[in-house]
Amino acid sequence: MLAFIRGRGLLHPGEMVVVAVSGGPDSLCLLHLLHRLCGELGIGLHAAHLDHMLRGAEAEADARFVEHICQGLGVPLTVERRDVPAHRQRHRLSVEEAARQLRYRFLGGVARDVGAGRVAVGHTEDDQVETVLMNLVRGAGARGLRGMAPVAFWPGPEPETNLLLVRPLLAASHRETEAYCGWLRLNPRQDSSNLHPGPLRNRIRGRLLPLLQGMNPRVWEALLRTAQALTCDTDFLEGVVGRAWPGVVTGSGGGLSLDLMRLRQLHPALQRHLLLRAVGEVIGREDVAMVHVEGVLRLLDKPGSHRLTLPRGLTVTTLGEHAWLGRGEAPCPMPPLEREYSLQVPGGSRPPGWRVTATILNPGGVAAPGFGDDFSTDLVAYMDYEAAGTELTVRPRRPGDRFRPLGL
């Protein structure tokens, strides 16, 4: 593990590191190894344990067990409880997603309180294989199939609770962590929820992987090689995306604006990777499903304005040559009107922030709706002169207004 930590630059001398400890063999092995190596690495340790309020007395026993282990090692510990069932119901999440959100928020808070720059978690290569298969089943692209990175950024609800996750055991197997705990004569806790057939990860572990191993006894190694190869490929593509990003994307993680004309000029592979990064920044997740990206791509060649709502609260709104990605309603890109203004017909008018030009055309010189380049322009409107007349106004929207474009 020491070579892996140094080779990947996971930890640095002088840092305080929070170690997430559930009491299972993986996290227990991680805590003991980091404790043995903390002098050589020059780091300080602070353990953190969260009761998700899902397993009653069993979870309380886990907390007591972790407290006993940390006392024996002389490692300070923070233990808290978070109501995952209530959070799940309030936000309509799966149990797994609700637990993950609260767990990482808790770890981010502990890191902030103790002045830690990084949080170490006990993910092993078993978790890596399961993650690759989970992302494949969910329809992830190359970025999802590379699995988990040794170092990953996890945005918190507030900037001060952002996490830098490190995974020192990612090159070790679960069998090895169990053997290490056995060698130390430890008795790790076993989470009974890992045996429940409901969660996708448990079904992959208990059903899919044994089936695949029946077809290829070395499927484990094949999946890890695939993840490593895709990591190399996506690292290269993301470097290219990083150079294209400033010319296509503006804004921060809460809401991003995309220049669609410049996006279309990119190779389709770069379009997808750029959108994966954009969606990931908005929803605060690395494991972005391709359904998000495909949803945005479907809008690229559609003229006019469109709005699409995707999973995890993501909204995509297009207006002409720009698209907005964010949560909730897109900000209006046009200058707001505070009151009603009369328009000069024919002639020019200048409401605040606008310039409106009205021209009277001969009926024979206007194409039918749906034909001709003029009708694909968002900021041009055609009206029947006899029906509309010359007394036209512009004003902000009022409650009860309805608008039906010609032909719809």
Secondary structure, DSSP 8 states (H G I E B T S, - for coil): -HHHHHHHT---TT-EEEEE--SSHHHHHHHHHHHHHHHHHT-EEEEEEEE-SSSTHHHHHHHHHHHHHHHHHT--EEEEE--HHHHHHHHT--HHHHHHHHHHHHHHHHHHHHT-SEEE----HHHHHHHHHHHHHHT--HHHHT---SEEEE--SSGGG-EEEE-TTTTS-HHHHHHHHHHTT------GGGG-SSSHHHHIIIIIHHHHHHH-TTHHHHHHHHHHHHHHHHHHHHHHHHHHHHHHEEEETTEEEEEHHHHHTS-HHHHHHHHHHHHHHHHT-S---HHHHHHHHHHTT--SEEEEEEGGGEEEEEETTEEEEEESS----S----S-EE--SSEEE--TT--EEE----GGGS--TT-SGGGG-TT-----HHHH-S--EE----TT-----TT-
